[in-house]
Structure formats: C-alpha cells, structure tokens
Amino acid sequence: MVSETALARAWIDWLVDTRTGYLETVLRLPKMERVRDRGASFPSIQDIFLHILDNNVWWLESVPRNHQESHREVKGRLSVAEIRRQVHRIAKFGRKLSRSLNPAKLDRSFVVHGVEGNGKPFEMKVNLRTVIWHLVEEELQHRGELNALFWQMDIDAPTRAWFSSSLAA
C-alpha cells in the first residue's frame, strides 16, 4: 500500500511535469487567441493558466508563510518570458516541497484569512494535507476547462495519463 505522503509527492510531481505541456500549448497560441475573452471561469485561456499558477503561489507560499496580505497575484498581461519564469519558479518550489513531505508536515496547520463574496472577512484553519488535495482538484478542474477550450479550437490538449506516473506500477 502506498502512503499518503508518497501519493502526495507523486501528484505534486505529476502536476509539475505535465504543467509544461499546458504552458507550451498556451504559448503556441497567437497572443490575441491567448488573451481573448472566452467567457470561461477566468476570461481567457492565459488567465485560466495564470490562475492555476497563482493558486500554487497562494496556497503553497503565501498561506504557509503568513504573507497573505502581501500576496502578489500571478495575473495580468504577463510577457511570455514572465510566464515561463513563473512556471519554472513554481515547479522548483513544488519539487522542493514534494521532496520535503512527511506525515508531520502534512499535518502542519495554517490560518487562512479571506473575504467572502459579500465582503465579510473570514478565517479558517487548514492543514497542508488539505491544501495539497485542494490544489490537485483545482488544477485538474481548470485543466479540464483548458482542454475543452483547446478542443473547440481543434487543438490537441496536452493530456498525460496518471498511470504514466511513478506510482502507477
């Protein structure tokens, strides 16, 4: 039986490894196609991809370091070089986190401060375990959205099955 720590490591590594395919597919699009509002969860294909990156920065860097108030979102009209730098930085951080995981670290708790849709502030306590599984769900959700948008444009989505991961055997 695979431990939860090993599984979390494998998922983080798989997300990092496969994110590059999405990066390249997004960046192959002409800029006007990348940033065109498509009425999706975030307006453009680029915005959806940047949201995936920002989730990683928020949940894995800003929240654990209690830098929520100074969090600088990964969004806007970033250059191709800036997007590549963010993907590389987030991949490096993700791999470092993956290598450092252990059961005690998964149990480490953080206080998250936020604002509800109605403007009311809230506070909640989460552990790293919950954060990691939330990020897996969130990234897969938005990748599915990107896949659908790519397919509508007659572009092959850069999917790669989980069973190609190190834990599949």
Helices and strands as residue ranges (DSSP letters): H 4-28, H 31-35, H 45-57, I 58-62, H 80-100, H 103-107, E 109-115, E 121-127, H 128-152, G 162-164
